[in-house]
Amino acid sequence: MDVCACQQPDFATVDFCPSGLNSLDLQSVLNGSGHPISIIVLSAYDDLVGAKALEQGAFAVLRKPFDGGVLLAARRTAIQPTQ
């Protein structure tokens, strides 16, 4: 969290973890921080997790297992400037 405050990244790739601060919680915190960023959520959980992440503003949700090329394409798209 502190890294996001001082570095202000353009995107984050976050693995969903059901205990502790999960990617959905992190997404809410970052969206409320004044510097929302594109978040790519990685998850092995059901489609409800992905739907919730997208509903909260995730840029993309990748369901495990996934091809590395899919992740790279999502990252490239996430950091492209809005046109």
N, CA, C and O atoms as a Tinker XYZ file with bonds, in Angstrom:
   332  protein
     1  N      0.822000   -1.187000    0.000000    73     2
     2  CA     0.000000    0.000000    0.000000    64     1     3
     3  C      0.872000    1.260000    0.000000    63     2     4     5
     4  O      0.602000    2.209000   -0.735000    81     3
     5  N      1.916000    1.258000    0.826000    73     3     6
     6  CA     2.798000    2.422000    0.869000    64     5     7
     7  C      3.509000    2.626000   -0.464000    63     6     8     9
     8  O      3.748000    3.760000   -0.882000    81     7
     9  N      3.843000    1.527000   -1.125000    73     7    10
    10  CA     4.503000    1.618000   -2.430000    64     9    11
    11  C      3.590000    2.319000   -3.420000    63    10    12    13
    12  O      4.046000    3.159000   -4.196000    81    11
    13  N      2.310000    1.985000   -3.403000    73    11    14
    14  CA     1.356000    2.612000   -4.321000    64    13    15
    15  C      1.218000    4.100000   -4.033000    63    14    16    17
    16  O      1.023000    4.893000   -4.954000    81    15
    17  N      1.318000    4.483000   -2.774000    73    15    18
    18  CA     1.176000    5.891000   -2.412000    64    17    19
    19  C      2.342000    6.734000   -2.919000    63    18    20    21
    20  O      2.142000    7.854000   -3.387000    81    19
    21  N      3.573000    6.193000   -2.827000    73    19    22
    22  CA     4.709000    7.011000   -3.256000    64    21    23
    23  C      5.146000    6.744000   -4.690000    63    22    24    25
    24  O      5.688000    7.643000   -5.332000    81    23
    25  N      4.934000    5.570000   -5.201000    73    23    26
    26  CA     5.358000    5.254000   -6.561000    64    25    27
    27  C      4.277000    5.550000   -7.603000    63    26    28    29
    28  O      4.603000    5.843000   -8.753000    81    27
    29  N      3.023000    5.481000   -7.232000    73    27    30
    30  CA     1.867000    5.677000   -8.110000    64    29    31
    31  C      1.987000    4.859000   -9.400000    63    30    32    33
    32  O      2.133000    5.421000  -10.486000    81    31
    33  N      1.925000    3.532000   -9.273000    73    31    34
    34  CA     2.032000    2.672000  -10.453000    64    33    35
    35  C      0.832000    2.829000  -11.376000    63    34    36    37
    36  O     -0.232000    3.285000  -10.957000    81    35
    37  N      1.013000    2.449000  -12.631000    73    35    38
    38  CA    -0.070000    2.522000  -13.610000    64    37    39
    39  C     -0.991000    1.315000  -13.523000    63    38    40    41
    40  O     -2.163000    1.405000  -13.888000    81    39
    41  N     -0.475000    0.183000  -13.043000    73    39    42
    42  CA    -1.297000   -1.013000  -12.919000    64    41    43
    43  C     -0.695000   -1.937000  -11.874000    63    42    44    45
    44  O      0.455000   -1.778000  -11.465000    81    43
    45  N     -1.503000   -2.911000  -11.449000    73    43    46
    46  CA    -1.026000   -3.934000  -10.524000    64    45    47
    47  C     -1.597000   -5.273000  -10.956000    63    46    48    49
    48  O     -2.740000   -5.360000  -11.403000    81    47
    49  N     -0.797000   -6.303000  -10.818000    73    47    50
    50  CA    -1.255000   -7.668000  -11.028000    64    49    51
    51  C     -1.335000   -8.299000   -9.648000    63    50    52    53
    52  O     -0.334000   -8.392000   -8.938000    81    51
    53  N     -2.541000   -8.734000   -9.273000    73    51    54
    54  CA    -2.779000   -9.189000   -7.906000    64    53    55
    55  C     -3.440000  -10.561000   -7.933000    63    54    56    57
    56  O     -4.419000  -10.780000   -8.646000    81    55
    57  N     -2.890000  -11.475000   -7.149000    73    55    58
    58  CA    -3.467000  -12.805000   -7.022000    64    57    59
    59  C     -4.563000  -12.746000   -5.960000    63    58    60    61
    60  O     -4.332000  -12.260000   -4.853000    81    59
    61  N     -5.751000  -13.240000   -6.297000    73    59    62
    62  CA    -6.838000  -13.261000   -5.320000    64    61    63
    63  C     -6.483000  -14.247000   -4.213000    63    62    64    65
    64  O     -6.077000  -15.378000   -4.477000    81    63
    65  N     -6.639000  -13.805000   -2.984000    73    63    66
    66  CA    -6.412000  -14.647000   -1.812000    64    65    67
    67  C     -7.600000  -14.437000   -0.884000    63    66    68    69
    68  O     -7.866000  -13.306000   -0.477000    81    67
    69  N     -8.324000  -15.512000   -0.538000    73    67    70
    70  CA    -9.548000  -15.335000    0.240000    64    69    71
    71  C     -9.354000  -14.905000    1.687000    63    70    72    73
    72  O    -10.309000  -14.446000    2.314000    81    71
    73  N     -8.150000  -15.038000    2.239000    73    71    74
    74  CA    -7.952000  -14.633000    3.628000    64    73    75
    75  C     -7.079000  -13.389000    3.694000    63    74    76    77
    76  O     -6.256000  -13.148000    2.811000    81    75
    77  N     -7.262000  -12.616000    4.730000    73    75    78
    78  CA    -6.491000  -11.378000    4.867000    64    77    79
    79  C     -6.965000  -10.339000    3.870000    63    78    80    81
    80  O     -8.135000  -10.330000    3.488000    81    79
    81  N     -6.068000   -9.468000    3.447000    73    79    82
    82  CA    -6.390000   -8.437000    2.465000    64    81    83
    83  C     -6.362000   -9.087000    1.090000    63    82    84    85
    84  O     -5.289000   -9.358000    0.550000    81    83
    85  N     -7.550000   -9.339000    0.515000    73    83    86
    86  CA    -7.571000   -9.976000   -0.798000    64    85    87
    87  C     -7.593000   -8.921000   -1.895000    63    86    88    89
    88  O     -7.630000   -7.723000   -1.615000    81    87
    89  N     -7.569000   -9.364000   -3.120000    73    87    90
    90  CA    -7.472000   -8.427000   -4.246000    64    89    91
    91  C     -8.684000   -7.515000   -4.332000    63    90    92    93
    92  O     -8.560000   -6.374000   -4.776000    81    91
    93  N     -9.862000   -7.995000   -3.916000    73    91    94
    94  CA   -11.050000   -7.143000   -3.942000    64    93    95
    95  C    -10.934000   -6.020000   -2.916000    63    94    96    97
    96  O    -11.301000   -4.878000   -3.192000    81    95
    97  N    -10.418000   -6.352000   -1.723000    73    95    98
    98  CA   -10.197000   -5.334000   -0.692000    64    97    99
    99  C     -9.149000   -4.320000   -1.158000    63    98   100   101
   100  O     -9.328000   -3.111000   -1.009000    81    99
   101  N     -8.055000   -4.832000   -1.724000    73    99   102
   102  CA    -6.991000   -3.960000   -2.213000    64   101   103
   103  C     -7.516000   -3.025000   -3.294000    63   102   104   105
   104  O     -7.180000   -1.841000   -3.322000    81   103
   105  N     -8.331000   -3.557000   -4.170000    73   103   106
   106  CA    -8.906000   -2.751000   -5.239000    64   105   107
   107  C     -9.755000   -1.610000   -4.672000    63   106   108   109
   108  O     -9.674000   -0.483000   -5.159000    81   107
   109  N    -10.549000   -1.886000   -3.670000    73   107   110
   110  CA   -11.368000   -0.849000   -3.034000    64   109   111
   111  C    -10.501000    0.234000   -2.406000    63   110   112   113
   112  O    -10.781000    1.424000   -2.546000    81   111
   113  N     -9.448000   -0.186000   -1.714000    73   111   114
   114  CA    -8.548000    0.774000   -1.075000    64   113   115
   115  C     -7.873000    1.652000   -2.122000    63   114   116   117
   116  O     -7.817000    2.872000   -1.968000    81   115
   117  N     -7.359000    1.039000   -3.187000    73   115   118
   118  CA    -6.673000    1.805000   -4.230000    64   117   119
   119  C     -7.621000    2.743000   -4.962000    63   118   120   121
   120  O     -7.246000    3.867000   -5.295000    81   119
   121  N     -8.849000    2.289000   -5.217000    73   119   122
   122  CA    -9.826000    3.152000   -5.891000    64   121   123
   123  C    -10.163000    4.375000   -5.034000    63   122   124   125
   124  O    -10.427000    5.454000   -5.564000    81   123
   125  N    -10.151000    4.205000   -3.722000    73   123   126
   126  CA   -10.454000    5.311000   -2.826000    64   125   127
   127  C     -9.252000    6.163000   -2.465000    63   126   128   129
   128  O     -9.382000    7.129000   -1.712000    81   127
   129  N     -8.089000    5.823000   -2.988000    73   127   130
   130  CA    -6.855000    6.505000   -2.596000    64   129   131
   131  C     -6.613000    7.814000   -3.347000    63   130   132   133
   132  O     -5.695000    8.560000   -3.007000    81   131
   133  N     -7.414000    8.092000   -4.345000    73   131   134
   134  CA    -7.176000    9.287000   -5.144000    64   133   135
   135  C     -6.300000    9.004000   -6.354000    63   134   136   137
   136  O     -6.125000    9.873000   -7.209000    81   135
   137  N     -5.756000    7.816000   -6.436000    73   135   138
   138  CA    -4.956000    7.418000   -7.598000    64   137   139
   139  C     -5.345000    5.992000   -7.988000    63   138   140   141
   140  O     -4.571000    5.054000   -7.801000    81   139
   141  N     -6.555000    5.842000   -8.533000    73   139   142
   142  CA    -6.964000    4.497000   -8.933000    64   141   143
   143  C     -6.056000    3.982000  -10.051000    63   142   144   145
   144  O     -5.620000    4.747000  -10.911000    81   143
   145  N     -5.783000    2.702000  -10.029000    73   143   146
   146  CA    -4.923000    2.099000  -11.043000    64   145   147
   147  C     -5.636000    0.907000  -11.666000    63   146   148   149
   148  O     -6.588000    0.369000  -11.103000    81   147
   149  N     -5.161000    0.510000  -12.828000    73   147   150
   150  CA    -5.693000   -0.690000  -13.475000    64   149   151
   151  C     -5.197000   -1.909000  -12.710000    63   150   152   153
   152  O     -4.002000   -2.049000  -12.451000    81   151
   153  N     -6.129000   -2.789000  -12.354000    73   151   154
   154  CA    -5.784000   -3.980000  -11.600000    64   153   155
   155  C     -6.149000   -5.213000  -12.408000    63   154   156   157
   156  O     -7.279000   -5.350000  -12.879000    81   155
   157  N     -5.184000   -6.104000  -12.563000    73   155   158
   158  CA    -5.411000   -7.398000  -13.188000    64   157   159
   159  C     -5.452000   -8.417000  -12.059000    63   158   160   161
   160  O     -4.471000   -8.588000  -11.336000    81   159
   161  N     -6.584000   -9.091000  -11.907000    73   159   162
   162  CA    -6.774000  -10.056000  -10.834000    64   161   163
   163  C     -6.537000  -11.460000  -11.382000    63   162   164   165
   164  O     -7.088000  -11.831000  -12.418000    81   163
   165  N     -5.718000  -12.231000  -10.682000    73   163   166
   166  CA    -5.479000  -13.628000  -11.009000    64   165   167
   167  C     -6.248000  -14.469000  -10.009000    63   166   168   169
   168  O     -6.156000  -14.228000   -8.805000    81   167
   169  N     -7.008000  -15.455000  -10.483000    73   167   170
   170  CA    -7.826000  -16.229000   -9.560000    64   169   171
   171  C     -8.026000  -17.658000  -10.027000    63   170   172   173
   172  O     -8.187000  -17.918000  -11.220000    81   171
   173  N     -8.013000  -18.576000   -9.080000    73   171   174
   174  CA    -8.363000  -19.965000   -9.348000    64   173   175
   175  C     -9.777000  -20.244000   -8.854000    63   174   176   177
   176  O    -10.257000  -21.375000   -8.934000    81   175
   177  N    -10.440000  -19.211000   -8.343000    73   175   178
   178  CA   -11.772000  -19.376000   -7.780000    64   177   179
   179  C    -12.842000  -19.223000   -8.854000    63   178   180   181
   180  O    -12.543000  -18.927000  -10.011000    81   179
   181  N    -14.079000  -19.428000   -8.458000    73   179   182
   182  CA   -15.189000  -19.447000   -9.410000    64   181   183
   183  C    -15.443000  -18.094000  -10.068000    63   182   184   185
   184  O    -14.821000  -17.089000   -9.724000    81   183
   185  N    -16.349000  -18.095000  -10.997000    73   183   186
   186  CA   -16.647000  -16.894000  -11.770000    64   185   187
   187  C    -17.244000  -15.771000  -10.933000    63   186   188   189
   188  O    -17.214000  -14.613000  -11.349000    81   187
   189  N    -17.792000  -16.095000   -9.750000    73   187   190
   190  CA   -18.341000  -15.044000   -8.892000    64   189   191
   191  C    -17.253000  -14.087000   -8.415000    63   190   192   193
   192  O    -17.491000  -12.885000   -8.297000    81   191
   193  N    -16.072000  -14.608000   -8.142000    73   191   194
   194  CA   -14.943000  -13.759000   -7.740000    64   193   195
   195  C    -14.586000  -12.827000   -8.889000    63   194   196   197
   196  O    -14.401000  -11.627000   -8.685000    81   195
   197  N    -14.491000  -13.372000  -10.086000    73   195   198
   198  CA   -14.168000  -12.556000  -11.262000    64   197   199
   199  C    -15.216000  -11.510000  -11.534000    63   198   200   201
   200  O    -14.891000  -10.365000  -11.849000    81   199
   201  N    -16.482000  -11.895000  -11.414000    73   199   202
   202  CA   -17.572000  -10.943000  -11.650000    64   201   203
   203  C    -17.536000   -9.819000  -10.627000    63   202   204   205
   204  O    -17.746000   -8.657000  -10.975000    81   203
   205  N    -17.274000  -10.151000   -9.380000    73   203   206
   206  CA   -17.185000   -9.141000   -8.322000    64   205   207
   207  C    -16.007000   -8.202000   -8.579000    63   206   208   209
   208  O    -16.129000   -6.989000   -8.413000    81   207
   209  N    -14.873000   -8.764000   -8.983000    73   207   210
   210  CA   -13.696000   -7.938000   -9.264000    64   209   211
   211  C    -13.982000   -6.967000  -10.408000    63   210   212   213
   212  O    -13.641000   -5.788000  -10.323000    81   211
   213  N    -14.604000   -7.456000  -11.471000    73   211   214
   214  CA   -14.937000   -6.581000  -12.603000    64   213   215
   215  C    -15.958000   -5.523000  -12.194000    63   214   216   217
   216  O    -15.879000   -4.372000  -12.624000    81   215
   217  N    -16.909000   -5.921000  -11.363000    73   215   218
   218  CA   -17.926000   -4.985000  -10.865000    64   217   219
   219  C    -17.283000   -3.852000  -10.062000    63   218   220   221
   220  O    -17.747000   -2.712000  -10.103000    81   219
   221  N    -16.210000   -4.176000   -9.333000    73   219   222
   222  CA   -15.517000   -3.179000   -8.530000    64   221   223
   223  C    -14.475000   -2.402000   -9.332000    63   222   224   225
   224  O    -13.781000   -1.543000   -8.787000    81   223
   225  N    -14.367000   -2.706000  -10.628000    73   223   226
   226  CA   -13.496000   -1.912000  -11.476000    64   225   227
   227  C    -12.192000   -2.543000  -11.912000    63   226   228   229
   228  O    -11.318000   -1.851000  -12.434000    81   227
   229  N    -12.041000   -3.855000  -11.706000    73   227   230
   230  CA   -10.815000   -4.506000  -12.170000    64   229   231
   231  C    -10.697000   -4.340000  -13.680000    63   230   232   233
   232  O    -11.694000   -4.369000  -14.402000    81   231
   233  N     -9.484000   -4.168000  -14.137000    73   231   234
   234  CA    -9.237000   -4.032000  -15.567000    64   233   235
   235  C     -9.471000   -5.374000  -16.270000    63   234   236   237
   236  O    -10.062000   -5.427000  -17.348000    81   235
   237  N     -9.001000   -6.451000  -15.643000    73   235   238
   238  CA    -9.159000   -7.786000  -16.202000    64   237   239
   239  C     -9.091000   -8.815000  -15.091000    63   238   240   241
   240  O     -8.512000   -8.571000  -14.033000    81   239
   241  N     -9.692000   -9.972000  -15.345000    73   239   242
   242  CA    -9.599000  -11.110000  -14.438000    64   241   243
   243  C     -9.120000  -12.292000  -15.266000    63   242   244   245
   244  O     -9.728000  -12.642000  -16.277000    81   243
   245  N     -8.033000  -12.899000  -14.830000    73   243   246
   246  CA    -7.499000  -14.072000  -15.517000    64   245   247
   247  C     -7.697000  -15.283000  -14.623000    63   246   248   249
   248  O     -7.242000  -15.309000  -13.479000    81   247
   249  N     -8.375000  -16.273000  -15.152000    73   247   250
   250  CA    -8.664000  -17.494000  -14.395000    64   249   251
   251  C     -7.515000  -18.478000  -14.563000    63   250   252   253
   252  O     -7.115000  -18.797000  -15.682000    81   251
   253  N     -6.992000  -18.952000  -13.444000    73   251   254
   254  CA    -5.899000  -19.923000  -13.469000    64   253   255
   255  C     -6.425000  -21.281000  -13.908000    63   254   256   257
   256  O     -7.559000  -21.627000  -13.575000    81   255
   257  N     -5.665000  -22.039000  -14.621000    73   255   258
   258  CA    -4.386000  -21.679000  -15.226000    64   257   259
   259  C     -4.613000  -20.852000  -16.497000    63   258   260   261
   260  O     -5.646000  -20.980000  -17.154000    81   259
   261  N     -3.662000  -20.026000  -16.825000    73   259   262
   262  CA    -3.763000  -19.207000  -18.030000    64   261   263
   263  C     -2.403000  -19.192000  -18.718000    63   262   264   265
   264  O     -1.374000  -19.470000  -18.102000    81   263
   265  N     -2.419000  -18.869000  -19.983000    73   263   266
   266  CA    -1.205000  -18.789000  -20.774000    64   265   267
   267  C     -0.480000  -17.485000  -20.457000    63   266   268   269
   268  O     -1.116000  -16.443000  -20.300000    81   267
   269  N      0.834000  -17.539000  -20.364000    73   267   270
   270  CA     1.617000  -16.344000  -20.063000    64   269   271
   271  C      1.406000  -15.228000  -21.066000    63   270   272   273
   272  O      1.475000  -14.052000  -20.711000    81   271
   273  N      1.147000  -15.587000  -22.320000    73   271   274
   274  CA     0.892000  -14.584000  -23.351000    64   273   275
   275  C     -0.365000  -13.778000  -23.064000    63   274   276   277
   276  O     -0.439000  -12.596000  -23.398000    81   275
   277  N     -1.353000  -14.415000  -22.447000    73   275   278
   278  CA    -2.590000  -13.721000  -22.085000    64   277   279
   279  C     -2.297000  -12.662000  -21.028000    63   278   280   281
   280  O     -2.810000  -11.546000  -21.105000    81   279
   281  N     -1.474000  -13.009000  -20.041000    73   279   282
   282  CA    -1.098000  -12.043000  -19.010000    64   281   283
   283  C     -0.321000  -10.877000  -19.609000    63   282   284   285
   284  O     -0.587000   -9.721000  -19.282000    81   283
   285  N      0.632000  -11.173000  -20.477000    73   283   286
   286  CA     1.410000  -10.099000  -21.095000    64   285   287
   287  C      0.528000   -9.178000  -21.934000    63   286   288   289
   288  O      0.716000   -7.962000  -21.917000    81   287
   289  N     -0.419000   -9.735000  -22.656000    73   287   290
   290  CA    -1.335000   -8.912000  -23.455000    64   289   291
   291  C     -2.194000   -8.036000  -22.555000    63   290   292   293
   292  O     -2.420000   -6.865000  -22.861000    81   291
   293  N     -2.672000   -8.594000  -21.451000    73   291   294
   294  CA    -3.484000   -7.802000  -20.520000    64   293   295
   295  C     -2.661000   -6.675000  -19.913000    63   294   296   297
   296  O     -3.157000   -5.558000  -19.765000    81   295
   297  N     -1.414000   -6.952000  -19.560000    73   295   298
   298  CA    -0.544000   -5.917000  -18.982000    64   297   299
   299  C     -0.257000   -4.810000  -19.997000    63   298   300   301
   300  O     -0.290000   -3.629000  -19.654000    81   299
   301  N      0.023000   -5.194000  -21.250000    73   299   302
   302  CA     0.271000   -4.186000  -22.280000    64   301   303
   303  C     -0.952000   -3.277000  -22.460000    63   302   304   305
   304  O     -0.826000   -2.057000  -22.562000    81   303
   305  N     -2.122000   -3.890000  -22.497000    73   303   306
   306  CA    -3.344000   -3.113000  -22.677000    64   305   307
   307  C     -3.611000   -2.222000  -21.475000    63   306   308   309
   308  O     -4.076000   -1.093000  -21.629000    81   307
   309  N     -3.320000   -2.726000  -20.270000    73   307   310
   310  CA    -3.584000   -1.970000  -19.041000    64   309   311
   311  C     -2.740000   -0.698000  -18.961000    63   310   312   313
   312  O     -3.173000    0.296000  -18.379000    81   311
   313  N     -1.542000   -0.724000  -19.541000    73   311   314
   314  CA    -0.672000    0.448000  -19.414000    64   313   315
   315  C     -0.727000    1.384000  -20.609000    63   314   316   317
   316  O     -0.060000    2.419000  -20.619000    81   315
   317  N     -1.518000    1.030000  -21.617000    73   315   318
   318  CA    -1.673000    1.937000  -22.755000    64   317   319
   319  C     -2.438000    3.164000  -22.309000    63   318   320   321
   320  O     -3.408000    3.047000  -21.559000    81   319
   321  N     -2.024000    4.339000  -22.753000    73   319   322
   322  CA    -2.760000    5.549000  -22.405000    64   321   323
   323  C     -4.163000    5.529000  -23.012000    63   322   324   325
   324  O     -4.375000    5.027000  -24.116000    81   323
   325  N     -5.093000    6.075000  -22.277000    73   323   326
   326  CA    -6.467000    6.175000  -22.773000    64   325   327
   327  C     -6.516000    7.138000  -23.938000    63   326   328   329
   328  O     -5.922000    8.216000  -23.895000    81   327
   329  N     -7.227000    6.742000  -24.980000    73   327   330
   330  CA    -7.271000    7.587000  -26.173000    64   329   331
   331  C     -8.614000    8.236000  -26.340000    63   330   332
   332  O     -8.825000    8.982000  -27.296000    81   331
